[in-house]
Amino acid sequence: MAQSTKVLDGGWGWAIVVASFMAQLLAYGSPQSVGVLYPEWLHAFQEGKGMTAWVGSLVAGVGLIASPVCSACVDNFGARPVTIFSGVMVAGGLMLSAFAPNVQFLIFSYGIVVGLGCGLVYAATLTITCQYFDKRRGLALGIVTTGTSVGAFIYATAQNELIVLFGLDGCLLIIGAVALNLMACAGFMRPLNMPGYYLKQKAALERNTEEQLFEKPQLDDLKITTGSSATTPEKTLMVKELLITIDGKDLAFQTEKKKGSSMAGLAIMKVIKKKQQAYSKYMHSMYEILQDQAMVAFCIAVFLFSLGAFPPVLFIEDVAQSEGLIEEVSVIPLVSIGAIATCVGKLVLGMLVDIRWINGIYLYGFTMFAGGVSLLLIPITKSYLGLQILSAILGFFSGNWSLTSYITTKIVGLDRLTQAHGILMFFGGFGIMLGPPVVGWFFDWTQSYDLAFYFSGTCVELGAFILFLLTLPCWNRKNSEKDRPDVHYTSNCDKVASVA
């Protein structure tokens, strides 16, 4: 099934954007506003801040670390089945967390189960959005990724009210039930390209039919054979070209058809060899992606930004209470202010990156620099209004998450987007997973957040510096000059081919 350019940048693509927006809102609403639940867990389980912080860090980091696996699931099964399965995981994990007897159980139910479900939603929504949009991809991704921020804004206030009315357990049960609507969002995700799993099944069926036709030409029922248009040579060849791996069921069918054990063993060896070639090709593709200096710099920058910029989402409410700036969580929590600012940032940055003369990598580096400055100002802020302003600034520049898919596509191309984005999200998830526990341990040791936020701001500034340094145009000039003497032209045809 070929992708038609007529369906890009409009039509059903906007239905995909709305469905993906709602899917990210439902999946990430509670994890992105976990800062509201964090003080409640501290009070309920009486554990250290470093240990309790693992719940919030894992729910955000596990899904991103597992991005290569999540992307492989989307490639093989499609966005719709993956989103349905993720709805079961997110809702089940949230409901299971209502019965958590300790923090360790909560780390599994809320941190790992819900985190993996969110990772599947994230991979599915971004992949199908990139498939439906080309020229307006930045705007579309900006709208889709604002779903997490809008969800955080709504859920932060809603979870406060639900905790007051029904308690912590009742709150988790209700938001778990709401998360089941992810299955409804999956219904709109009509695939443009047939997923790999269905290609294998279709190819296996076509091959079986073809073998039956060639092995049994002497049957009397020739009308069915000659009249069938489903097994024409052209269509069979097309389906074989779509086959990307050998299915296990197809292997069993082939080995049953072989009469000698040596022939069956030969067929098995051929399949094993093809599998090895596929895996080696996949690993070689990953190696080639990581050979790109711009991609490596982007991975390092995303890791350091995630390590430093995510902890305020979890700790900012506790910072205000620890410093005595506010007695209890306000009607509009700091988490909500940061979330709505992130929503605006994703939309604005998504529109900016579509402008032809703006470099997406440098725009991302600028957002890192500004976010790092706001982090360094948090320890010296001694008023609640100042924390509100810094939360809004940091939230706006944290909207650079909407740029990751766009920049990755520009670096490696659309064909390698899924694989490269999975590698990038692995680095981002690893940083998110480490950030909150490190900040919590800093507080447990020093009984203050000052040193922790100085560390976070320094990490973000270091990432911005590395990204700017390793993506300077002079690197490309040096590489081209280094490669130039090795090129030997033998004819005019060689020159034309090399330029092409």
N, C-alpha and C positions, 0 to 999 in steps of 0.2 A: 504494500500500500504506500504509494508515494505521497509525500507532503506537498500539497498544492499551495502556491504562493497567493492564490486568491483568498484563502481563509486567514492569512496573516494580517495582524494589525487592525482587527475589527471583527464584526459579526459575532459569532459564538465566542470569540476570544474574550469579550467583555463579560459574558456569563461565567467563563472560567475565572476571570479576575474576581468577580463577586464571590463565587463559591470558594476560591482559595483564600480570599480575605476572611470570610466567615470561618473557614476551617482553622486558620491560624489564630483567630480570635478565641474560638472555643478551646483549642488545644493549649495555647500559651497564656490564656487569661490568668489562671491561678499560678503557674510557675513564674511568670513575670512579676506578679505581685506577691511573691512569697515573703517579702519583707514584712507584710502585715501579719502573716502567720508565725514568723520567726519569734517575736516576743512571747506569743502564746505557747509555743513549744518549749521555750526556755522556762516559763513559769510552770508548765504541766509536768515536764520530765526532770527538771533541776539538773541538767547536764551543763558542761562547759560550753562556752560560745564557739570554740573551735570545733568541738564534736557536733554540736547542733547545726553548725554552718554547712556540714557535709550534705545535709538534706537539700538545701537550696543550691549548692554548687553542683551536685550530681544531677538534679532534675534539669539543669540548663546545660551541663557539660556532656552527659552520657550520650544524649541524642546526637550531638555534634561529633563526638569521638567516633560514634558508630556510623557516621555519614557515608563512608565507603560501602558499608553493608547495606544501609538504607537506600543508597543510590542504585546498588546492584538489584535490590528488590524491585525498585521502580522500573528499571530497565527490563527485567524479566517478566514482571506481572502487570505492570501498568499502574498509573496513578490512582485509578478508581478502586481496585481491590486493596491496594496498600493503605489508602485513606480509610476504608471500611475497617480493616484490621486494626489500624491505629486508634480508631474510635473506641474499639473494645478495650484496648490497652489503657488509654488515658482514663476512660470512665471507670474501668475496673480498678486501676491503681488508686484513683482518688477515693473511691468507696472503701477500698481495703484499708486506706490510711486512717479512716475514721475509727477503726478497731485496733490501732497500733498500741501495744502495751509499753513500748520503749522507743528510744531514738533509733536503735539498731534496726528494728522492724520498719520504722518510718523511712530509713535510708533505702531499704529495699523497695517498699511499696510506692512511696512518693518519689524518691530520688531515681531509682533504676527503671521501674515499670512505666511510670508516667514520662520519664525522660526519654526512654526508647520510643514510646508512642509519639511524643512530640517530634523526635528526629525523623520518624517516618512521614509525618505530616509535612514537615519542612521540606524534605527532599521531593516529595510528590508534588506539592504546590509550586515550588520554584521550577521544577523540570517541565511541567505541563504549561506553565506560563511562558517560559522561554520558547517552547515549541510553537505557541500561537502568536507570538509577537516578534517583530524584527526591528523596524524603525522606531517603534514606540516601546521597546522593551524596557528601557530605563523607567519610564512612567508607569508601565504595568507592574514591574517588580516593586516600585515604590509604593503603589497602592496596596499590593498584596501583603508586603511586609509590614505595613501600618496596622494590619490586623492584630499583631502581637501587642503593639502599643495601645491601641484602642481597648483590647481585651484587658491589658494591665490596668488601664484607667478605670474601666467599669468594674472589674473584679476586685480592685483594691478597696473601693467604697462598699461594694456589695458584700464582700467577705467580712468587713467590719460590722455591718448591720446584721448579717446572718449569725455571726458569733454572739452578738448581744441577744438576739432572739432565740436561737436554737443551740448555742454552745459550739465549741470547736468541732465536735463529732458531727453534729447536724449540718454544719456549714459544709464539711467535706462531702457528706452524702448528697446534698442538694447540688453542689457544683459538679459532682460526678455524674448525676443524672442528666444535667444540662449538657455535659460533654458528649452524650450519646447522639446528639444532633450532628456530629461529624459524619455519621453514615448518610444523612440526608445531603450534606454538602458533596459527598463522593458521587452522588447520582448525576451531577452536572458535568463531571470531568470526562467528557467524551474524548477518546484518544484519537490523535491524528495519525500516529504510526502504530502498527500492530506490535505489541510487546513480544519479546523474545520467546517466552514460554508458549504463546499461541502459535508463533511461527514454527516452532519445533513440532507441536502437535499436528498442525496442518500439513507440514512436510511429511511427517510420518504416515498420516492417513493417505496422502497422495501417493507416496512410495508403495504402500501396501496395495493400494488399488492397481497401481501400474504393474506390480509383480504378479498379481492375480491375473491380469489381462494377458501377460506374456507367458505365464505358465499353463494357463488353461484356455488356449485358443480353439480347442476342438469341441467345446460345449455346444449344444444345440441352440441355447438361448443367445444367439449372436445379435439379436436386435438390441438388446440392452447394451452390449459392448460397443457396437458401432454407433449407436444413437446417443451415447453419453458424451456430453461436451465437457464434463469435469475432468477428463483425463487426456485431453489433447496434448500432443508433444510440447506445444508452446507453453501451455499453462503449467505442465509438469516441470519444465525447465525453469520457469519463473519461480516456482515454489522452492525448487532445489537451491536456487541462488539466494533465496531468503533464509535458508537453513543456516543457523550460526553454530550449532553444536549437535552432537549425536545424542538423541534421547535414549534413556535406558530401556524403555519399552520397545523402541525400534530395534535396539541391539538384541533383545530377547527374541523378537520376531525373526531377525536375520539368522541368528544362530540355530533356531528351530528349523529353518529352511535348509540349512547345510546338512548333508547326509554323512559326511565324514568328520571325525573329531579334529582332524588336522585343519579342515576348512573352517570349522568353528573357532579353533584356536587362532587361526590367521585373522579372522574377522575381529576377534577380541583385541588382538595386538594392534590392528589398524585403528580401532576406536581409542585405545589407550594412547597411541601415538598422536592422534588428532587432539585428544584432551590435553596432552602435554604441550603440544604446539600452541593451543589456545591459551593455556596458563602462562607459557613463556612469552607469548605476544602481549598478554595483559601486563605482566611485570615489566617488559621492555617499554611499553607505553607509559607506565608510571615513572620509569627511569628517565624517559625523554622529557616528561613534564617537569620533573625536578631538576633537569639540566638547564632549564630556562632560568636565567638569573633574576628576571623580573618576577617570576612565579615564586622563587625561593624567598625573595625580599618581601613579597606580599604575604607569604605564609608566616614569616617571622613577625611582621608587623601585626597581623591579625592575632597571633599568639600573645604578644606583649600587650596589645590593646585589651584583649579579653581578660588577661591576668590582672590588669589594673583598673579597668573601667566597670567591670561587672560588680565588684563588692559593694559599691554604694547602693545598688538596687536592693541588696539584702540588709545592709547595716544602717542605712541613713536614718530610719526611724529610731533605732536603738542609739545612734549618735546623739540625736536631739534629746532623748530621754536621759542618757548618761550625763550630758552636759548641763542638764537642768533647764534647757531652753523651752521645754514644754512638758506639762504634767502627764499627758496621755496623748494617744493618736488623735489628730485633729479630724474635722469632718472631711476635708480634702487632704489626704496624707501626702507626704513628700513623694512617695512612690507614684501616686497618681499624677502629680505635677511633672515628674520626670517622664512618665509614660506618655502624657499628651504632648510634651515637648518632643519626644522621640518620634511620635506620629507626624508632627509637623516637619521635623527634620528629614524623615524618610521621603515625604512627598517633595519637599523643596530640593533636596539633594538628588532625588530621582529625576526631577525635571532639569536640574542644572547639568547633569551628566549627559543628557541628550543633546545639549548644545555642542555644535561641531568643534568649536575652538577651545573647549574646556577639556583638559587632560584628566581622565577619571582617577588615575593613580595619584597625581598631585593633589587633587581634590580630597581624596581619602587621607593623604598625609597631612593636609591642613586641618582636617577635622580631628585627627589624632593629636596634633599640636595644641589646638584650642581646648580639647577635652582634658589633656594632661595639665594645662594651666589651671583649669577649674578644680581638678583634683588636689593640686598643691595648695589651693586657697581654702579648702574645707577646714583644715586644722586651725587656721587663724581666724575663722569666722565665729563670732560670739553672739550671734542673734539668729532667731528663727527665720526672720525675713531674709537674712543672708543665705541661709541654707536653702530656702525656697528658690532664690535666684540662681544659686549654683546648681541646684537640682535641675532647673529648667535649661540652663546652658549645657550642662553635661548630657542631659537627655536629648537635646537638639542634635548635638554632634555625635551622639551614639546612634543616631539614625543612619550613620554610614553603613550599617548592615545591609541596607537596600542596594548598596553599590557593589557588593561582593560578587554576585553572579554576573553583573555587567562587566566588571573589570576582568574577571576570570575568562569570560567569553572573548574579550579583546586580546588577552594574552595568549590563550591556547586554541581559540576557535570554538565554534558551536559543536563540532563533532566530538571534542574531548571535554565538553563542559561538565557532564555528569561526573566523570572520573576525577577531573581536576578540582571541581567544587567539593567533592567528597574528601579529597586530600586537604583542601583549605579548611573545611569545617572540622576536620580532625585536629588541626592545630588550634583552631578557635575553641573547640570544646575542651581540649586539654588545659588551655589557659583559664577558661571559666571554671573548670573543676578545681584547679589549684588555688584560684584567687581568694574566695571567701574563707576557706580554712586557714590560709596564711594570715589573713587579716584578723580572724578570730584568735589565732595563737598569739599574734602581736598584742592583742588586748589582754589575753590571759597572763602574759608575761609582764606587761608594763602598766596594766589597768588604765590604758588610754589608747585612743584611736589615732593620735597624732602621728606617731612613727609609721603606723600602717598606711595612712593615706599619703605620707611623703614617699613611701616605697611604691605605692600604686602609681602616683603621678610620675615618678622617675621612670618606671617601666614603660608607660605610655609615651613619654617624650623620647626615650631611647628607641622605641619602635618607629616613631615618626622620622627620626634622624636616619635610621638604617634604610627605611623605605625611600627617602629622598636621595640618599647617597648611592644606593645600588641601582636606581632607575634613571640616573643622569644620562643624557643623550651621548656623552663622550664614550660610554662603555660600548655602545653599538658602533661608533666610529672606530674604536680600537680593534674590535673584532673584525670589522670589514677590512681594515688595513692589514691585519695579521693573516687573513685568509687570501688576500689578493695575490701575493707572489706564488701561491701554490697552484693557481689556475693557469693552465697552459692551453692556448687556443691553437687549433690545428686548421680550422677553416672558418669561413663565415657562418656556416650552419651551426658550428659549436657556439659561436658568440650569440647568435639568436636564441639558441636553446638555453644557454646559461642565463640570459636576461629573462626569458620567459619563466 
